[in-house]
Structure formats: structure tokens, C-alpha cells
Amino acid sequence: MKTSATLICLALLGLCGCSSAAKTRHDANIETAAADDLPIIDAHTHTEFTGHPEPVTGIPMTEEEYFKELKEAHAIGAVAHTHQGQGDYFDLRSRGIMHCAGVTTRPNFNDIEQGLKTGQYGCIKVYLGYEHQPANDLHYQPLYKLAEKYDIPVVFHTGDTYSTKAKLKYADPLTIDEVAVDHPKVRFVIAHCGNPWIESAAEVAYKNPNVWLDGSAFLIGNVDKQPPEKVEEYLVKPVRWIFGYIEDPTKLMFGSDWPLNNIAAYARAFKRAIPKEHWKAVFRDNAIRVFKLKPAPGPLQ
């Protein structure tokens, strides 16, 4: 009788265990679905609609694909970075897109100011590294005055570059400390968190109240299709470290760097680095404050 009772108890425990495991999986599925439904703002995209596949990732560089991926990621807004004179500006304001005016080493200040006046641009983008001069170069100083005048942020490319002709010494995020100190009324954004110099980027943002970070393009391509250990090592772990170091959930923004990433896949991996209670800040609210965005009431169409 004792043996039979023991077997019955073990069977019941097994059923409870199975039920508990099933509940855990069910709860995890619900949480994943909720994460995928989180309205987000992609703070770093590009609108180079050439009609061709992106050379490395193969993502079609079309307006249709751009908005398809934003919709799939439940994006309610996005920031698109342009390049001066390259024809990659498209007026998408009615569809929830803000453009940054990309500049070269010798910016056209009249064109930039006109664009800021009319609302064509809502921010300025400086391509450190691609342009062979530092953030504190005298030719950039009028940009910072314009940024203060129109109360708009300045975004810097930092870290690794997509071109072998770029010079990395100009892309070091530590150089942004100087301009942040000299222009305390201007909001500055360190794109890519300075990767691989994430410690310098995190320190500059930690120290300066007028500096923020975007975590775009730590990896490129569809991260859902990449080895999990690679995604963990080169995306999740460094972003988690940055978020912990800066000790301020208002300082980090989500960005994909489309078309270098599938937006929804990158967002899912990025969420793993951020405590759930801070998702709304990192994936939406911080970009609204920094860029003064007016998000759409629902996913972009």
C-alpha cells in the first residue's frame, strides 16, 4: 500500500510539474507577445531609398520596405539621418518621420537653417570618422549655435564605420565631452554608443547632463537569424553594461540603423538588455523628449 501511495503522489507531483512548466511557457509567450506589441520609436534610421538591396544585409532599400518594417516593429515614430547633397531626404513628416540634416566638413549653414525654420529638419547629424575632423572643429561651431537657437539635438556618428576611408580617431566618443561642456544648452546624442568604445561613450553620457546615447547597429543584419551566443556577446551584454553604468534610464534610446538591421528583430534582442520596467523609457519616451517628437497614435503606415 505504501508503494502504491508513493507512486500516486509522484504521479500527482509530475502532473503539477507539467502544469507548472506549461504555465511558465504560457506566461513567457504572453510576455513575448506584449514585448512585441510595445509602441516604439526608432531613433536611428536612414531613408536611402535606392530601390536596391542593401549590399551587406540584403534588405530592400525602398520606402515600402521601410514602413513595412516600422509597422511590424509597432513603431509610432522614427528619426531618419540624411547625408548632405546625397538626395536621401524625403518629406515623410506626415507619416511620423523626423529627419536629421546630415553635414560634411564644410556645412552649408544657410540651407540647414532654412530647413530648421521650415520644419524640414528636426535635428543635425555629424558623421565623425567619415568626415575627417573632430567634434570640436571650428567649422562645426556654428552648427551648435543653430542647435541652441532652434532647440534641436545634434547627433554624432561614433565608433566603428562602414567605410575603409573613414578615420577612426575622429570617431572616438570621448571628443564629445568637450563640445558638451562648451555648449551646455545643446542636447547631444552619441550614436551607436561609441561601439566598440562603449566605456568612453557611457562615461561622457554619465558625466554630462546634456548627452544621450542611441544603441543602434551593435550588430547588423537580421539578429533573429544569427547565433544566439553572438547576439548575447556583442549586443545584449554591452548594452546591458552601458545601461547599468549610466545609472539613468532616461539616457539611452533604441535605434536600429535601418537598413542595416531588421527593426523588429533588433528591438527584440535589445529588450533583453533592458529591465522591463524601463522599456517605455528606452524604446519610446526618451526619444520623444530628446527629439521633441510627436508620435503617431498607432503604428506607422
Short mmCIF file of the C-alpha atoms (twelve columns), coordinates in Angstrom:
data_MODEL
# 
_entry.id   MODEL 
# 
loop_
_atom_site.group_PDB 
_atom_site.id 
_atom_site.type_symbol 
_atom_site.label_atom_id 
_atom_site.label_alt_id 
_atom_site.label_comp_id 
_atom_site.label_asym_id 
_atom_site.label_seq_id 
_atom_site.Cartn_x 
_atom_site.Cartn_y 
_atom_site.Cartn_z 
_atom_site.pdbx_PDB_model_num 
ATOM 1   C CA . MET A 1   0.000  0.000  0.000   1 
ATOM 2   C CA . LYS A 2   2.828  2.381  0.885   1 
ATOM 3   C CA . THR A 3   4.442  1.807  -2.526  1 
ATOM 4   C CA . SER A 4   1.156  2.464  -4.321  1 
ATOM 5   C CA . ALA A 5   0.585  5.656  -2.362  1 
ATOM 6   C CA . THR A 6   4.102  6.821  -3.177  1 
ATOM 7   C CA . LEU A 7   3.557  6.196  -6.874  1 
ATOM 8   C CA . ILE A 8   0.285  8.086  -6.792  1 
ATOM 9   C CA . CYS A 9   1.956  11.057 -5.076  1 
ATOM 10  C CA . LEU A 10  4.798  11.047 -7.589  1 
ATOM 11  C CA . ALA A 11  2.301  10.946 -10.433 1 
ATOM 12  C CA . LEU A 12  0.402  13.877 -8.968  1 
ATOM 13  C CA . LEU A 13  3.638  15.803 -8.484  1 
ATOM 14  C CA . GLY A 14  4.553  15.057 -12.088 1 
ATOM 15  C CA . LEU A 15  1.247  16.419 -13.273 1 
ATOM 16  C CA . CYS A 16  1.738  19.524 -11.143 1 
ATOM 17  C CA . GLY A 17  5.235  19.904 -12.529 1 
ATOM 18  C CA . CYS A 18  3.989  19.608 -16.092 1 
ATOM 19  C CA . SER A 19  1.212  22.073 -15.338 1 
ATOM 20  C CA . SER A 20  3.715  24.487 -13.791 1 
ATOM 21  C CA . ALA A 21  6.090  24.171 -16.756 1 
ATOM 22  C CA . ALA A 22  3.222  24.710 -19.173 1 
ATOM 23  C CA . LYS A 23  2.139  27.784 -17.224 1 
ATOM 24  C CA . THR A 24  5.692  29.149 -17.321 1 
ATOM 25  C CA . ARG A 25  5.845  28.669 -21.080 1 
ATOM 26  C CA . HIS A 26  2.404  30.245 -21.434 1 
ATOM 27  C CA . ASP A 27  3.427  33.250 -19.335 1 
ATOM 28  C CA . ALA A 28  6.643  33.604 -21.346 1 
ATOM 29  C CA . ASN A 29  4.651  33.581 -24.582 1 
ATOM 30  C CA . ILE A 30  2.318  36.253 -23.230 1 
ATOM 31  C CA . GLU A 31  5.278  38.389 -22.158 1 
ATOM 32  C CA . THR A 32  6.938  37.987 -25.575 1 
ATOM 33  C CA . ALA A 33  3.725  38.996 -27.313 1 
ATOM 34  C CA . ALA A 34  3.394  42.007 -25.020 1 
ATOM 35  C CA . ALA A 35  7.005  42.968 -25.752 1 
ATOM 36  C CA . ASP A 36  6.383  42.778 -29.478 1 
ATOM 37  C CA . ASP A 37  3.302  44.996 -29.087 1 
ATOM 38  C CA . LEU A 38  5.188  47.742 -27.230 1 
ATOM 39  C CA . PRO A 39  4.897  51.008 -29.202 1 
ATOM 40  C CA . ILE A 40  8.438  52.137 -30.016 1 
ATOM 41  C CA . ILE A 41  10.336 54.975 -31.654 1 
ATOM 42  C CA . ASP A 42  13.339 54.099 -33.777 1 
ATOM 43  C CA . ALA A 43  15.805 56.906 -33.080 1 
ATOM 44  C CA . HIS A 44  18.240 55.930 -35.835 1 
ATOM 45  C CA . THR A 45  17.220 55.049 -39.387 1 
ATOM 46  C CA . HIS A 46  18.164 56.097 -42.933 1 
ATOM 47  C CA . THR A 47  15.958 56.827 -45.934 1 
ATOM 48  C CA . GLU A 48  18.350 55.933 -48.726 1 
ATOM 49  C CA . PHE A 49  15.625 54.579 -50.988 1 
ATOM 50  C CA . THR A 50  17.776 53.397 -53.863 1 
ATOM 51  C CA . GLY A 51  15.455 50.544 -54.789 1 
ATOM 52  C CA . HIS A 52  18.338 48.084 -54.477 1 
ATOM 53  C CA . PRO A 53  19.126 45.588 -51.701 1 
ATOM 54  C CA . GLU A 54  21.462 46.916 -49.018 1 
ATOM 55  C CA . PRO A 55  24.883 45.471 -50.045 1 
ATOM 56  C CA . VAL A 56  25.602 43.650 -46.763 1 
ATOM 57  C CA . THR A 57  22.222 42.877 -45.224 1 
ATOM 58  C CA . GLY A 58  20.228 42.410 -48.426 1 
ATOM 59  C CA . ILE A 59  17.300 44.419 -47.043 1 
ATOM 60  C CA . PRO A 60  15.417 46.169 -49.896 1 
ATOM 61  C CA . MET A 61  16.143 49.898 -49.671 1 
ATOM 62  C CA . THR A 62  12.659 51.091 -50.545 1 
ATOM 63  C CA . GLU A 63  10.098 53.297 -48.882 1 
ATOM 64  C CA . GLU A 64  7.667  50.373 -48.865 1 
ATOM 65  C CA . GLU A 65  10.107 48.106 -47.008 1 
ATOM 66  C CA . TYR A 66  10.997 50.903 -44.574 1 
ATOM 67  C CA . PHE A 67  7.416  51.432 -43.461 1 
ATOM 68  C CA . LYS A 68  6.669  47.706 -43.548 1 
ATOM 69  C CA . GLU A 69  9.440  47.079 -41.011 1 
ATOM 70  C CA . LEU A 70  8.440  50.055 -38.869 1 
ATOM 71  C CA . LYS A 71  4.875  48.773 -38.786 1 
ATOM 72  C CA . GLU A 72  5.998  45.235 -37.900 1 
ATOM 73  C CA . ALA A 73  8.006  46.698 -35.004 1 
ATOM 74  C CA . HIS A 74  4.969  48.696 -33.810 1 
ATOM 75  C CA . ALA A 75  6.884  51.923 -34.354 1 
ATOM 76  C CA . ILE A 76  4.932  55.127 -33.743 1 
ATOM 77  C CA . GLY A 77  7.756  57.373 -34.909 1 
ATOM 78  C CA . ALA A 78  11.302 57.382 -36.263 1 
ATOM 79  C CA . VAL A 79  14.296 59.627 -36.819 1 
ATOM 80  C CA . ALA A 80  15.979 59.422 -40.233 1 
ATOM 81  C CA . HIS A 81  19.546 60.627 -40.761 1 
ATOM 82  C CA . THR A 82  20.401 62.209 -44.113 1 
ATOM 83  C CA . HIS A 83  23.650 62.953 -45.921 1 
ATOM 84  C CA . GLN A 84  24.272 66.450 -47.253 1 
ATOM 85  C CA . GLY A 85  23.795 66.559 -51.025 1 
ATOM 86  C CA . GLN A 86  23.059 62.840 -51.491 1 
ATOM 87  C CA . GLY A 87  19.348 63.038 -52.240 1 
ATOM 88  C CA . ASP A 88  18.252 60.828 -49.359 1 
ATOM 89  C CA . TYR A 89  15.793 63.335 -47.908 1 
ATOM 90  C CA . PHE A 90  12.119 62.545 -48.408 1 
ATOM 91  C CA . ASP A 91  9.431  64.621 -46.722 1 
ATOM 92  C CA . LEU A 92  7.813  61.971 -44.554 1 
ATOM 93  C CA . ARG A 93  6.641  64.235 -41.739 1 
ATOM 94  C CA . SER A 94  3.018  63.341 -42.381 1 
ATOM 95  C CA . ARG A 95  3.949  59.693 -41.789 1 
ATOM 96  C CA . GLY A 96  5.716  60.271 -38.457 1 
ATOM 97  C CA . ILE A 97  9.334  60.597 -39.612 1 
ATOM 98  C CA . MET A 98  11.710 63.334 -38.441 1 
ATOM 99  C CA . HIS A 99  14.852 63.979 -40.489 1 
ATOM 100 C CA . CYS A 100 18.309 64.994 -39.298 1 
ATOM 101 C CA . ALA A 101 20.270 67.318 -41.539 1 
ATOM 102 C CA . GLY A 102 23.496 65.485 -42.318 1 
ATOM 103 C CA . VAL A 103 26.555 67.693 -42.723 1 
ATOM 104 C CA . THR A 104 30.005 67.450 -44.274 1 
ATOM 105 C CA . THR A 105 33.246 69.047 -43.093 1 
ATOM 106 C CA . ARG A 106 32.070 72.360 -44.555 1 
ATOM 107 C CA . PRO A 107 28.361 72.598 -43.724 1 
ATOM 108 C CA . ASN A 108 26.000 74.815 -45.702 1 
ATOM 109 C CA . PHE A 109 24.648 76.781 -42.764 1 
ATOM 110 C CA . ASN A 110 22.110 78.774 -44.781 1 
ATOM 111 C CA . ASP A 111 20.476 75.610 -46.142 1 
ATOM 112 C CA . ILE A 112 20.494 73.968 -42.737 1 
ATOM 113 C CA . GLU A 113 18.918 76.986 -41.018 1 
ATOM 114 C CA . GLN A 114 16.277 77.251 -43.720 1 
ATOM 115 C CA . GLY A 115 15.466 73.590 -43.212 1 
ATOM 116 C CA . LEU A 116 15.185 74.097 -39.453 1 
ATOM 117 C CA . LYS A 117 12.937 77.137 -39.923 1 
ATOM 118 C CA . THR A 118 10.508 75.273 -42.156 1 
ATOM 119 C CA . GLY A 119 10.495 72.077 -40.115 1 
ATOM 120 C CA . GLN A 120 12.146 70.111 -42.908 1 
ATOM 121 C CA . TYR A 121 14.745 69.074 -40.323 1 
ATOM 122 C CA . GLY A 122 14.364 68.488 -36.613 1 
ATOM 123 C CA . CYS A 123 17.971 67.668 -35.769 1 
ATOM 124 C CA . ILE A 124 21.537 67.784 -37.111 1 
ATOM 125 C CA . LYS A 125 23.795 64.794 -37.844 1 
ATOM 126 C CA . VAL A 126 27.602 64.989 -37.775 1 
ATOM 127 C CA . TYR A 127 29.375 61.984 -39.297 1 
ATOM 128 C CA . LEU A 128 32.508 61.785 -37.163 1 
ATOM 129 C CA . GLY A 129 35.080 59.464 -38.696 1 
ATOM 130 C CA . TYR A 130 33.528 59.631 -42.148 1 
ATOM 131 C CA . GLU A 131 34.347 63.334 -42.042 1 
ATOM 132 C CA . HIS A 132 37.976 63.825 -41.109 1 
ATOM 133 C CA . GLN A 133 37.644 66.412 -38.368 1 
ATOM 134 C CA . PRO A 134 36.805 66.236 -34.665 1 
ATOM 135 C CA . ALA A 135 33.583 67.232 -32.945 1 
ATOM 136 C CA . ASN A 136 35.145 70.439 -31.613 1 
ATOM 137 C CA . ASP A 137 36.362 71.615 -35.044 1 
ATOM 138 C CA . LEU A 138 35.769 75.312 -35.677 1 
ATOM 139 C CA . HIS A 139 33.706 74.526 -38.793 1 
ATOM 140 C CA . TYR A 140 31.116 72.778 -36.611 1 
ATOM 141 C CA . GLN A 141 30.756 75.548 -34.031 1 
ATOM 142 C CA . PRO A 142 28.013 77.416 -35.967 1 
ATOM 143 C CA . LEU A 143 26.027 74.158 -36.019 1 
ATOM 144 C CA . TYR A 144 25.916 74.090 -32.252 1 
ATOM 145 C CA . LYS A 145 24.723 77.695 -32.183 1 
ATOM 146 C CA . LEU A 146 21.947 76.786 -34.613 1 
ATOM 147 C CA . ALA A 147 21.035 73.795 -32.451 1 
ATOM 148 C CA . GLU A 148 20.714 76.048 -29.413 1 
ATOM 149 C CA . LYS A 149 18.755 78.677 -31.347 1 
ATOM 150 C CA . TYR A 150 16.196 76.174 -32.662 1 
ATOM 151 C CA . ASP A 151 16.265 73.897 -29.598 1 
ATOM 152 C CA . ILE A 152 17.129 70.774 -31.575 1 
ATOM 153 C CA . PRO A 153 19.618 67.957 -30.862 1 
ATOM 154 C CA . VAL A 154 22.911 67.209 -32.588 1 
ATOM 155 C CA . VAL A 155 23.638 63.544 -33.284 1 
ATOM 156 C CA . PHE A 156 27.194 62.294 -33.772 1 
ATOM 157 C CA . HIS A 157 28.210 59.140 -35.566 1 
ATOM 158 C CA . THR A 158 30.766 57.481 -33.289 1 
ATOM 159 C CA . GLY A 159 32.693 54.222 -33.174 1 
ATOM 160 C CA . ASP A 160 33.081 51.722 -35.989 1 
ATOM 161 C CA . THR A 161 32.488 52.957 -39.533 1 
ATOM 162 C CA . TYR A 162 31.037 51.399 -42.661 1 
ATOM 163 C CA . SER A 163 33.842 52.757 -44.861 1 
ATOM 164 C CA . THR A 164 37.538 51.930 -45.033 1 
ATOM 165 C CA . LYS A 165 38.151 55.567 -45.994 1 
ATOM 166 C CA . ALA A 166 36.913 56.812 -42.631 1 
ATOM 167 C CA . LYS A 167 39.438 57.679 -39.910 1 
ATOM 168 C CA . LEU A 168 38.605 56.203 -36.542 1 
ATOM 169 C CA . LYS A 169 40.492 58.727 -34.443 1 
ATOM 170 C CA . TYR A 170 37.774 61.248 -35.292 1 
ATOM 171 C CA . ALA A 171 35.012 58.827 -34.281 1 
ATOM 172 C CA . ASP A 172 36.138 58.438 -30.669 1 
ATOM 173 C CA . PRO A 173 33.140 59.385 -28.464 1 
ATOM 174 C CA . LEU A 174 35.409 60.916 -25.818 1 
ATOM 175 C CA . THR A 175 35.812 64.018 -28.021 1 
ATOM 176 C CA . ILE A 176 32.125 64.841 -27.485 1 
ATOM 177 C CA . ASP A 177 32.801 65.648 -23.829 1 
ATOM 178 C CA . GLU A 178 34.445 68.910 -24.877 1 
ATOM 179 C CA . VAL A 179 31.538 70.158 -27.001 1 
ATOM 180 C CA . ALA A 180 29.053 69.079 -24.335 1 
ATOM 181 C CA . VAL A 181 30.870 71.190 -21.761 1 
ATOM 182 C CA . ASP A 182 31.254 74.160 -24.101 1 
ATOM 183 C CA . HIS A 183 27.589 74.069 -25.223 1 
ATOM 184 C CA . PRO A 184 25.592 73.141 -22.116 1 
ATOM 185 C CA . LYS A 185 22.257 74.246 -23.611 1 
ATOM 186 C CA . VAL A 186 22.518 71.868 -26.581 1 
ATOM 187 C CA . ARG A 187 21.313 68.265 -26.497 1 
ATOM 188 C CA . PHE A 188 23.920 65.876 -27.940 1 
ATOM 189 C CA . VAL A 189 23.382 62.236 -28.924 1 
ATOM 190 C CA . ILE A 190 26.198 59.702 -29.231 1 
ATOM 191 C CA . ALA A 191 25.033 57.280 -31.929 1 
ATOM 192 C CA . HIS A 192 25.990 53.600 -31.662 1 
ATOM 193 C CA . CYS A 193 27.105 54.206 -28.049 1 
ATOM 194 C CA . GLY A 194 30.601 54.711 -29.473 1 
ATOM 195 C CA . ASN A 195 30.880 50.949 -30.107 1 
ATOM 196 C CA . PRO A 196 33.458 49.494 -29.558 1 
ATOM 197 C CA . TRP A 197 34.462 52.361 -27.231 1 
ATOM 198 C CA . ILE A 198 31.362 51.891 -25.127 1 
ATOM 199 C CA . GLU A 199 33.073 52.762 -21.861 1 
ATOM 200 C CA . SER A 200 34.078 56.206 -23.122 1 
ATOM 201 C CA . ALA A 201 30.608 56.833 -24.537 1 
ATOM 202 C CA . ALA A 202 28.909 55.729 -21.323 1 
ATOM 203 C CA . GLU A 203 31.159 57.977 -19.249 1 
ATOM 204 C CA . VAL A 204 30.511 61.023 -21.442 1 
ATOM 205 C CA . ALA A 205 26.747 60.475 -21.114 1 
ATOM 206 C CA . TYR A 206 27.016 59.725 -17.392 1 
ATOM 207 C CA . LYS A 207 29.030 62.864 -16.686 1 
ATOM 208 C CA . ASN A 208 27.211 65.365 -18.920 1 
ATOM 209 C CA . PRO A 209 23.509 66.133 -18.331 1 
ATOM 210 C CA . ASN A 210 23.114 67.218 -21.978 1 
ATOM 211 C CA . VAL A 211 24.364 63.985 -23.582 1 
ATOM 212 C CA . TRP A 212 22.323 60.903 -24.548 1 
ATOM 213 C CA . LEU A 213 23.122 57.599 -26.277 1 
ATOM 214 C CA . ASP A 214 21.485 55.590 -29.049 1 
ATOM 215 C CA . GLY A 215 22.198 51.880 -29.200 1 
ATOM 216 C CA . SER A 216 21.956 51.316 -32.938 1 
ATOM 217 C CA . ALA A 217 23.883 48.784 -35.046 1 
ATOM 218 C CA . PHE A 218 25.821 46.824 -32.449 1 
ATOM 219 C CA . LEU A 219 25.199 44.023 -34.923 1 
ATOM 220 C CA . ILE A 220 23.875 44.255 -38.460 1 
ATOM 221 C CA . GLY A 221 21.516 42.014 -40.386 1 
ATOM 222 C CA . ASN A 222 18.576 40.061 -39.002 1 
ATOM 223 C CA . VAL A 223 19.672 39.170 -35.475 1 
ATOM 224 C CA . ASP A 224 16.899 36.553 -35.249 1 
ATOM 225 C CA . LYS A 225 18.903 34.534 -37.770 1 
ATOM 226 C CA . GLN A 226 22.291 34.941 -36.077 1 
ATOM 227 C CA . PRO A 227 23.800 32.572 -33.488 1 
ATOM 228 C CA . PRO A 228 22.251 33.327 -30.060 1 
ATOM 229 C CA . GLU A 229 25.665 33.370 -28.394 1 
ATOM 230 C CA . LYS A 230 26.845 36.037 -30.857 1 
ATOM 231 C CA . VAL A 231 23.795 38.212 -30.202 1 
ATOM 232 C CA . GLU A 232 24.312 37.819 -26.453 1 
ATOM 233 C CA . GLU A 233 28.024 38.638 -26.561 1 
ATOM 234 C CA . TYR A 234 28.060 41.566 -28.982 1 
ATOM 235 C CA . LEU A 235 24.643 43.159 -28.496 1 
ATOM 236 C CA . VAL A 236 22.881 42.186 -25.270 1 
ATOM 237 C CA . LYS A 237 25.876 42.175 -22.905 1 
ATOM 238 C CA . PRO A 238 27.405 45.524 -23.967 1 
ATOM 239 C CA . VAL A 239 24.035 47.309 -23.992 1 
ATOM 240 C CA . ARG A 240 23.237 45.849 -20.574 1 
ATOM 241 C CA . TRP A 241 26.589 47.091 -19.264 1 
ATOM 242 C CA . ILE A 242 26.037 50.589 -20.683 1 
ATOM 243 C CA . PHE A 243 22.551 50.809 -19.203 1 
ATOM 244 C CA . GLY A 244 23.860 49.748 -15.803 1 
ATOM 245 C CA . TYR A 245 26.833 52.102 -15.879 1 
ATOM 246 C CA . ILE A 246 24.947 55.291 -16.734 1 
ATOM 247 C CA . GLU A 247 22.517 54.637 -13.855 1 
ATOM 248 C CA . ASP A 248 19.840 56.722 -15.545 1 
ATOM 249 C CA . PRO A 249 17.087 55.089 -17.648 1 
ATOM 250 C CA . THR A 250 16.400 58.408 -19.397 1 
ATOM 251 C CA . LYS A 251 19.818 58.434 -21.075 1 
ATOM 252 C CA . LEU A 252 19.584 55.562 -23.574 1 
ATOM 253 C CA . MET A 253 17.436 55.344 -26.724 1 
ATOM 254 C CA . PHE A 254 16.634 52.449 -29.015 1 
ATOM 255 C CA . GLY A 255 17.767 52.728 -32.635 1 
ATOM 256 C CA . SER A 256 18.200 50.137 -35.373 1 
ATOM 257 C CA . ASP A 257 20.210 51.887 -38.118 1 
ATOM 258 C CA . TRP A 258 17.825 50.527 -40.791 1 
ATOM 259 C CA . PRO A 259 18.569 49.245 -43.453 1 
ATOM 260 C CA . LEU A 260 21.472 47.671 -41.586 1 
ATOM 261 C CA . ASN A 261 19.038 45.832 -39.326 1 
ATOM 262 C CA . ASN A 262 15.626 44.258 -39.331 1 
ATOM 263 C CA . ILE A 263 13.927 46.671 -36.920 1 
ATOM 264 C CA . ALA A 264 11.631 44.250 -35.080 1 
ATOM 265 C CA . ALA A 265 14.334 41.603 -34.643 1 
ATOM 266 C CA . TYR A 266 16.838 44.143 -33.335 1 
ATOM 267 C CA . ALA A 267 14.246 45.519 -30.914 1 
ATOM 268 C CA . ARG A 268 13.519 42.054 -29.527 1 
ATOM 269 C CA . ALA A 269 17.201 41.431 -28.829 1 
ATOM 270 C CA . PHE A 270 17.672 44.936 -27.412 1 
ATOM 271 C CA . LYS A 271 14.841 44.385 -24.917 1 
ATOM 272 C CA . ARG A 272 16.818 41.552 -23.354 1 
ATOM 273 C CA . ALA A 273 19.420 44.070 -22.198 1 
ATOM 274 C CA . ILE A 274 16.939 46.429 -20.553 1 
ATOM 275 C CA . PRO A 275 14.890 45.758 -17.402 1 
ATOM 276 C CA . LYS A 276 11.234 45.535 -18.389 1 
ATOM 277 C CA . GLU A 277 10.205 48.429 -16.155 1 
ATOM 278 C CA . HIS A 278 12.400 50.727 -18.274 1 
ATOM 279 C CA . TRP A 279 11.260 49.590 -21.737 1 
ATOM 280 C CA . LYS A 280 8.891  52.525 -22.233 1 
ATOM 281 C CA . ALA A 281 11.667 54.987 -21.430 1 
ATOM 282 C CA . VAL A 282 14.335 53.409 -23.631 1 
ATOM 283 C CA . PHE A 283 12.101 52.447 -26.545 1 
ATOM 284 C CA . ARG A 284 9.835  55.498 -26.651 1 
ATOM 285 C CA . ASP A 285 9.794  58.259 -24.048 1 
ATOM 286 C CA . ASN A 286 13.469 59.236 -24.177 1 
ATOM 287 C CA . ALA A 287 13.351 59.849 -27.936 1 
ATOM 288 C CA . ILE A 288 10.179 61.919 -27.528 1 
ATOM 289 C CA . ARG A 289 11.954 64.170 -25.038 1 
ATOM 290 C CA . VAL A 290 15.324 64.432 -26.792 1 
ATOM 291 C CA . PHE A 291 13.955 64.983 -30.311 1 
ATOM 292 C CA . LYS A 292 10.682 66.655 -29.208 1 
ATOM 293 C CA . LEU A 293 8.763  64.179 -31.317 1 
ATOM 294 C CA . LYS A 294 5.024  63.995 -31.680 1 
ATOM 295 C CA . PRO A 295 4.416  60.272 -32.116 1 
ATOM 296 C CA . ALA A 296 1.596  58.830 -34.173 1 
ATOM 297 C CA . PRO A 297 -1.409 57.387 -32.289 1 
ATOM 298 C CA . GLY A 298 -0.632 53.938 -33.696 1 
ATOM 299 C CA . PRO A 299 1.942  52.002 -35.761 1 
ATOM 300 C CA . LEU A 300 3.304  53.891 -38.770 1 
ATOM 301 C CA . GLN A 301 1.673  53.085 -42.078 1 
# 
